[in-house]
């Protein structure tokens, strides 16, 4: 029959083994709690990482060396506090929270929100007048060139896709700046081309919208015809001016990137990439406003006919 001291030592060995394996899964723990003979606590037990130091604790637990008991605590006989590998704060990977990223400059977003509020007021007023004059608005909508409106919608969506690609490639050019890699040069070149392509789509929209205005003026419609045409010309011309401003912004952010053409290892700076993101964000606002305008002024005509 085993002596009480040997039985106690075996129980402590088993409990210490399972507790130590349990603490392997806690990478952020700085002190381990192990039971002792007299209810004492062993603190500052070395924490072993699963990635690099788990083999050490497994080797210790599988060794045949007995545990020595003292009146104060229980500790492995083969590992002392001095021999244990130190654990520093840098050795423990810190969880990095996923921060939400706002593309572009904050001032640009204030400007975008202000512009959206103005358009929202326009749309609310349009809906109120339309509800009070359904026949007038239905007659006016029936004379719109919905084909040109749909074509302009596709043009602006393609321009928005080019602007988004330009922002993405500008960020990639920042990551590779100074490395002289072909990927960096390719990302920078693609960012420049996408900005020019977005401006080209904007120019197509401008030409089509001027054509639409000319056809409507030729048919005898203007802002003084009735409330529908007053809202139509006001809304579309206001948006037309925003398209022109968006083209100016895209050309403005394109120009610094143009100066980097031909320079070995040249990439975007963080400020230049943020400028491209600001321009792309503004262009997306122009896209979104047109989608609402097209749906409200062009597509929603069937509801007026049913009144």
Secondary structure, 3 states (H helix, E strand, C coil): CCCHHHHHHHHHHHHHHHHHHHHCCCCCCCCCCEECCCCCEECCCCCCCCCCCHHHHHHHHHCCCCEEECCCCEEECCCCCCCCCCCCHHHCCCCCCCCCCCCCCHHHHHHHHHHHHHHHHHHHHHHHHHHHCHHHHHHHHCCCCHHHHHHHHHHHHHHHHHHHHHHHHHHHHHHCCCCCCHHHHHHHHHHHHHHHHHHHHHHHHHHHHHHHHHHHHHCCCCCCCCHHHHHHHHHHHHHHHHHHHHHHHHHHHHHHHHCCCCCCCCCCCHHHHHHHHHHHHHHHHHHHHHHHHHHHHHHCHHHHHCC
